[in-house]
Amino acid sequence: MIKRNLAGHRSVVIAVSAIAVVAIAAAGVLMVVKPGGTAQATATATLGATGSASASVSGSQTTLPSPSDTPTASPAPGELVYANLDGVLIRADLALRLPMAISIGDNAVARPQSGFSSASIVYQGYEEYSEDRYLMIFQEGTASDIGGVRSARPYFARWAAEYKALYGHFGGDTKVLSQTIPALSASGSIYNMDDLSGGSCPYRRITTRAAPHNAYTTSAALIACLPKVGYPTTYQGAPVRPFVDDTQTADRPASQSITVPYHTVSVGYQFDPATDKYIRLLNGQKQIDPANNQQVFARNIVVMFQTVSNDYFETSTGIQRIDIGNVGSGKAIVFKEGKAITGTWKKTSDTALTRFYDDSGNEIPLVRGEIFIQSVPPGTAVTYK
């Protein structure tokens, strides 16, 4: 048995027979331990012009699976392939799971929330009342607790639609429930799992938090509910981003610090060149995931500058709802491996994948692993050094 600790905090156990070990080694796929003791599957591969990887075997060239490739046949469950959302090399049964996007509150009384350390992609964006909210998207990572689950907003549903994901939430504003979610569901862009509309299968209330911050779920509960409601269990072929392998340790800067301010919390990141990861901080303190008591890390941080405007006044609740302009384009900064790349984000429609381009118009490849996407209004004082 080989225990693989993915990105330092996602544990996956892979059973490999002696014959399989020989086969994997022959294909150029090895289990290696990186600085800091992180066991990680890697490949003796080089990237071609298209971003796909190939491995040399006895002088011949064998193509490894790439997130940009269209598979010609379904891989075996134990086969190693690249995960669709964050590009990590992992077992096919994990890499190809249906993405599950969950709305998570960020009121001060809701912290610390659970699930961060197992998510492939995390969005953080504005909400009404000068609050903010998260969208955690899970694929190969398995979380023993996810919460607290909160209500939907149109812009979070549009982000979930980029991955043809399950969208888990507790109700939502009038517009998202009557317009956005029905339209995205009808087009097959999201699979709605609303606790307040007959979708309570995966959710539970915990007793250690007051409502509405006490709705929780788990990866196992979400996965078990998929066939019960007739939803698919595997990725449904949405487009993917380009990914690259880590640079050599000697080529990484010694440090980088980033600060992204929100109204109720200051989000920080500290780069660790030895592990090629960013330690995530909240108000200057290391963020720990209570689901597993692990430090929360990022491998990529993307800051998107997006308009925040009043959308409509909901007369039934007396709440002024906002909208985030996450369709279109705007300024972006991509942080990876201790470096900052300024450029542009682009999302061409409600269901299109948001892509990131440098100032020369080239799409920016991300390093394999967790992606934290920070949506803030233009003019926000994001600092880094």
N, C-alpha and C positions, 0 to 999 in steps of 0.2 A: 504494500500500500504506500502510495506517495501522497503526502498531505501538502497541498498547494495553498499557500496563504496569499491570495490575490491582492496586490497593491498594499500589502501590509495588514489588511484587516478583513478580507473576505475569505473565509476558509472553505475550501472545496477539496474533497477526497477523491482521488483518482486511483482505481485499481488497475494495475498494469502487470501482465504476466511477463515471464522472462522473454518469451517470443516477441511480445508487443514492445518491450524495451528495446530489443534489437531493431525492430522495425522502425520505431520512432527515431532512434539514433541514426539509422541509415537515411532517414528522410531529412535529417538535419535539425530535428526538434529535440531539444535537451531541457532538462530541469536544472536550473542553475540557481545559486544563492547570490544575491546582490548585496552590496554593502548594507549593513543594518540587519542582516539575517533574513531578508525577504526571499522566500523561495518563489521562483517565477518561471513559467514555461517560456522558452524563447526559441528562435529559429536561426540557424546559420544561413541568413538570407541577405540578399541585396535588393534594393528597391529599383525598379525600372522606371522609365519615363512616365508611365501611367500611374505609378504609385503602387502597383502590385508587386508582391514579393516572390522571388524565386530562390531555390536552394540547390546548391551543387551537390550531386550524388554520383561518385565514381566518374567524374568528368562529364556527366550528362546534366541537363537542366530540367528540374521538376518544379512545376508551378505550385506554390502554396496558395491556400484560399485567401482571397482578399475581400475586404468589405465592398469593393467596387465591382467584384465579379458577380455574374449571374450563375448560380450553381446549376450544373446540368443534371445532377442527381442528388437525392437527399443523403447527407452524410450519416455515417453510423453514429449512434448515441455517444460512444466513447471517443470518437474522432475529435482531434483538436482543430478548431476553426476560429476565425476572428469574429468576435461579437459585433453585432450590427451597430449598436449604439456608441460604444466607446473603444472599439477596435482591439480589445485584449484577446490574447490567444487562450482559449478555454474549451472545455468539452462542448460538443455540438448541441447536446440537449439543453445546456445552459445558455450558450451563445445565441441560439435561435428562438428563445422563449418570447412570447408576446410581451412587448413592453407594457408596463403598468404605471400610469401617471397618477399621482395622488396629491390632492390639494392639502397643504399643511399650513396651519396658522402660525403667526409669529408675534402674537401679542406677548408682552413681557411675562404675563402670568402663565403662558403656554410653554415657556422654556424650562428645561431643555427638552426639545422634541426628539423623537426616536426615528431611526432609519437612515440618517445621513450617510453613515459609513458603508452602507450596502447599496446605495443608489449609483447608477451609471451616470446620470445627468441630473443636476439640480438647478432649477431656476429660482431666482428671488426677484420679486417685482413689487411695485406699489399697490396699495389697496386704499379704499376710502378711509377717512379719519386720520390721514397721515400715518397709517400703519403700513406694514408690508406683509407679504405672504410668499410661501414657497410652493413649488411644484417639484416633487421628487419622482424621478422616473427610474424604474427598476427593470433589469433584464437578467443578467447572469448572477448578480448578487442576491443573496437570500437574507431577508431581515426578520428577526424574531419578534420585532415590534415596530410598527409604523404609526406615528401620530404626533399630536392630535389632528385628526382629519377634519377639515373645515369645508366650507361651501365653495361652489364654482364661481368663476368669473369668465366673461367671454374671451379675454386675452389668454387665460390659462388653457381654456379649451382649444384655442387656436394653436398654442404650443404643443399640446398633447396630440393634436391632429397631424403634426409633422411626422410622427412615428407610427401612425395608425395604432395608437395605444388604447388600452383600457383606460378610462378616465374615472377615477374614484373620488367621490365627494359626498358631502351632506347638504343637499339642496343647493340653492344659489339665488342670485337676483333674478328678477322677472325676465329680463332680456336673455340671459344665458339659458334659462329653463324653457322659455317659449320660442326662442329663435335660434340661438347659436348651436346648442346641443342637438336639437332635432335635425337641423340642416347637416351638421357634421356626421351624425349617426346615420342619416339616410344615405349619405354618400359613401359610407363604409370607412370614414376617416377616424372615428373614435368608437369605442365600445363602452357605452354609458353604464356606470355602476353607482347609482345615486341611492343612498340609504333611505332618503325620504320619499322615494318613488318606487318602492318595491324591490330595492336592491340591497337589502340588509344582510344578505348571505355572509359576507366576509367581516362584518363590523361587530364591535362589542364596546360597551361602556366600562371604563375602569373606575374604581372607587377612590383613587388617590388624587384625582383632579376634579375640579368643578366644571359642570357643563357651561359653555359648549366646547370646552377644551379637552374633554375626556373620551372622545371617540377614537378608537384604535383598531388596527388590523395587523395582519402579518402577511409575509409573502406566501406562506403555505395556504392560508385561508383564501387569499385572492386567487391563487392558482387552482385550488379545489373548486372554486365557484364558477370558473370559466365554462366547463362543460355543462354545469347545471342550468346556465342561462343561455346556452347555445352559442357561446363565443369561442373563437379559435384559441388554441394554446400556443401557436407559433407565430413568428414574425410574418407580417403580411406583405412584404416586398416594398416598403417605402424606401425612398432614396437614402443613401448614407453619406457620411463625410469622409474625406481622406485622412488617413492616419500614417504616422511614421514611428519607427523605433527610437529609443533613447539615443542621444549623442553620448560620446565618451565622457567620463567623469571629468577629465582634464579640460574639456571644452566648455564646461558649465561655469557660469559666474559664481563667485564665492557666496553671494547673498543677493536677495531682492526682497523688499517689503512693499506691500500694497495696502492701501486703505480705501474702502468704499463706504461712504456714509449713507445711512438711512435715518429717518426721523427718530426712531426708537432704539437703534443699535448701530454701532460702528463695526463693519466687517473688515477683518484684516487677514492677510496671508503672509507667511514667512517662508521663503524658499530654503530648502535643505539640499545642497548639491550632492551630498553623499547618497541620498535616496531618490533624487530627482522628483521630489514632491514638495507641495506647499502645505505647511501646517495652517489650519484655519483657526482664526481667532474671532471672538465676539467680545466687544468692548475691552480688547486687550488681553482677554483670557483664552487659553486654549479651549476649543470646543470639543467636548467629549460626548459621544453618543451613548445615552443610557441603555440602549438595547443590548450593547455588548461591552460597554465601558472602554471603547476604543477612541483614540484621537481621530478627529475628522480631518482628512487630507483632500487635497485637490491635485490633479496632474495638469489640468488646464483651467485657466480662469479667463472668461470672456466678459468684458464690460460692454454692454450695448446702451448707447444713449438714445432713448426713445421718448417721444412726447407723452405727457400725462395730462389729460384734459377731462373736464366734466362731460359725462356722457348723457345722463338723463336723471331726472328726479323721480324716484320711486314713491308715488303717493301713498301706497299701502303701508310703507314702513317709514316714510319721511326721511329717507336716506338719499343723499346726492351721490349717485354712482359715478365712477370714473372709467376712463378707457385708456389703455396703453397702446400707442401706435406701433404695434409689432408687425404690421404688414407694410411693406415699402422698403426704405433703406435709411441708413443713418451712420453716424460715426461709431467706430468700435475700437477697442484695444484688446488684443489677444496676448495673454501672458502664458508662457510655457518655458520650462527649463531655465528659469531665471532671466528671461529676456522679454521685452515688450515689443509688440508689433502693432503699429497703428494702421488703421484701415477702415473698412466699411462692412456693415452687416446688410444683408438683403433677404427679404422674404416676399416672394412675388404674389402670393395668394394666401387665403386662410389656411390651406392645407399644405402649402409648399414648405420644404425644409429651409430653415434659416441658414444661410451660408456666410462665410467670413472671408474677406478679400483684403490683400495688402494694398498699399498705395499705388502699386504698379498694376493692379487689377488681377493679380494671381490669387487663386483660392489658397487659404492658409491651411496646411495640414496640421492636425493636432497630434500630440503624443498619445500613445495608447494608455487609457485609464480615465479616471473620473473627470468629468467636465462640470464646472460650476459657472453658470451664466448669470451675471448680475445686470438686471435692467434698471437703469436710472434715468432721470430726465436730463436733457441737454443742459450743460452748465454745471452739473454736479462736480464738486471738487474732489475728483478721484486723484489720489497721490500715489506715487511709486518712486522708489530709488534703489 
